[in-house]
Amino acid sequence: MTDIASERLNRFRTTPNLLTLLRICLAPFLVAAILENNYALSFGLFAVAGLTDALDGLLARLLRQRTMLGQYLDPVADKLLLSTLFVVLTYKGLIPARVTVLVFGRDLGILLVAAILYAATGRREFKPSLLGKANTLAQVSAVAAVLLHQLTAAHWVVISCTIALGATMVLTVLSGLHYAWCAARRTGVTVINGHGRH
C-alpha cells in the first residue's frame, strides 16, 4: 500500500470520523423503524445518532484528530440524516409538508450559493454560522419531539413539538437568508479586491 493510500485510510480510521460514519450507517435503520411504526426503536436510534454527533466533535478536539475529511463529512452526515428523517416523517403525516419543503429549499439554496461562491472565488470552506447551528439544533429537537410524541401524549411533549417545529421554520428561513447575505458579501469583496490588483 502506498504512503498516500495509507494516509487516506488513516483519516477514515480516526475515532471521530468512525463515529460520523456510524451516524450515516444508522440512517437506513432509522427509516425502517419509522416505516414499521417502531417508534421506541427509532427514538433510541436517533438518540444514539445524536450522541455520536456530540462525541465526534469533542473527541476530535481532545484527541487532536481534526481532519479536513471530518470537517466535510460531519455536516454531510447531519444533513443526510436529518433530511431523510424529515421526508420520512412527512410521508408518515407526522411533520407538516411545509416544514420539510422549507428545510429542503434552504439546503438546496445553500448548495447553489456554495457552488456559485466556489466558481466566483475558489472558496471551499464554508464555516457554519450561529444561526446555522441554531437551525440544526432546532431540526434535531423537532425530530426528537415528533418521535417522542408517538410514544407519549404528555402535554409538555406536545408543546415541545409545536415549539421545535415553529423554531425550525423560522430559523430555516433566517439562516438561509443570512448564509446568502454572507456569500454575496464575500463574493463582492473578492471581486473588488480582484479589480484592485489589476
N, C-alpha and C positions, 0 to 999 in steps of 0.2 A: 504494500500500500504506500503510495507517495505521501510525502510530508503534507502537501496541500490537502489531499483527501482525508488524511488523518486529523488534520486541524479542523476541517469542516465537521467531521464526525464528532470530535470532542465538543464542539459547540452545541450539538444536539444532546450530548450526554450530560451537560451541566444540570444540576438539580432543578433550578428554576425553569429551564426550558423543558425538562421532562414533565414538570407539573403543568406547564402550559399545554403540552401535547396531550396530557391526560384529560385536561378540560375539553379539548377538541374531541377526543375519543368518547367523552361522556354524552355528547350531543345526540347521537342516534338512539342511545338507550333512554335518554330523557324523552325524546319524541315518541318512542314506542310505548313508554309507560303512560304518557298523557293520552295517546290514541286508544290505549286499552283501559282508560279511566282508572288507572292505578295511581291515584294522586299522592298516596302516602310514600310510595317509592319515588315518584317524580320529585316530590318536595325534598326527600332525603338526598337524591342525586344532585338536585340543584344546590342544596346546602354544601355538599362536597365540592361542587364546582366553584362555589363562592369561596370556600376555604382555600382551594388551590390558587385562586386569583389573589387572595390576600397573602399567601405564603410565598408565591414565586417572586414577587417584588421585594418582600422582606429578606428572603434568602439571597437574592441577587446582590443586595447591599451588604448583608452580613458576611457572606462568603466571598464577596468581591468577584462574582461571576456574571457581571453585567456584560452582555454581548450585543452587538448590532442585530444579530438574529433575534435575540429575545425582545429587543425594542420594537421590532416589526411584528413578531409572532404574537406577543401578548395582546395588542389591540385587535389583531385579526381573530384571535380565539374568542375574545369578548364579543365582537360583532357577529361572528358566526353563530355563537351560542344564543345570544340574545335575539338576533333577527329571526333565527329558526324558531325559537320559542314563541315569539310574538305572532308569527304566521300560524303556527300550530294551535295556539290558544285562541286566535281569532277564528280559525277553522272550526274549533270546538264551541264557538259562541261565548267564550269567557272573557275576551278582550274586544272592545268596540273596534270595528274596522278602521275608523278614522284615526285612532291612535297608531295602529300599525302602518297605515299609509303615511302618516307624518314621520314615523321612525325611519321607514324605508326611503321616503323622499329626502330626508336630511342626509342619510348616509350616501345615497346616490349623488346628491348635490355636492357633498364633500369630496367624493371621488372625482367628480367632474372638475371641481375647482382645483383639487390637488394636481390633476393631470395638466390643467391649463397653467398652473403655477410652475410645475416642473418644466413644461415646454418653454415658458417665458423666461424663467430664471435659473433653471437647472437645480432648484432646491428639491431635496428628497426628505428632509427632516421636517416633520410637522408635529411640534410639541402640543399635547392636549392642553386646552385652556381650563381655567377653573370652572367655567360654565359647562365645558365638555365633560369634565369629571363629575360634576353635579348631575348632569343629564344621565350619565352611565349609572350612577348611584340610584337615581330615580327609576330607571328602567329595571335594574336589579330588584329594587324594592317592590315595584309593580308586579313583576313576575312572581316573586316570593309571596306577596299578599294574595294574588289571584289563586295560586296553588294552595295556599293555606286556607283560603275561603272555601275550597272544595272539601276540606277536612273538618271545618268548624264554621258555624254561622254566628260566632261570638260578635257582639256589637263592635268591639274595638278592631276586629279583623275587617269588618265591612267598612268602617270608617277609614282604616289604613289603606284599604284597596282603592277607595274613592280618591283619597288624597294623593296616593302614589301615582295613579293614572293621570290625575289632573296635573301633577307636577311634571310628569313625563311629557305631556303635551306642551306645556308652557316652556320647559327647559329645552325641548327638542327644537322649537322654533327659535328661541333666543340664542342657543348655542350655534345653530346653523347660520343665523344672521351674523353672529359675532365672528364665526370662522370665515365667512365670505368677506366681511369687512377687513379682517386681518390679512387675508390673502390678497385682496385688492390693494391694500396699503403696501404690502411687501413688493408686489409687482410694480407699483407706481414708483417706489423708492429705487428699485433696481433699474427701471427704465431711465429715471432722471440721472442716476449715477453713471449709467452707461453712456448717456449723451454727454455727460460732463467730461468723460475721458477722451472723447474724440476731438 
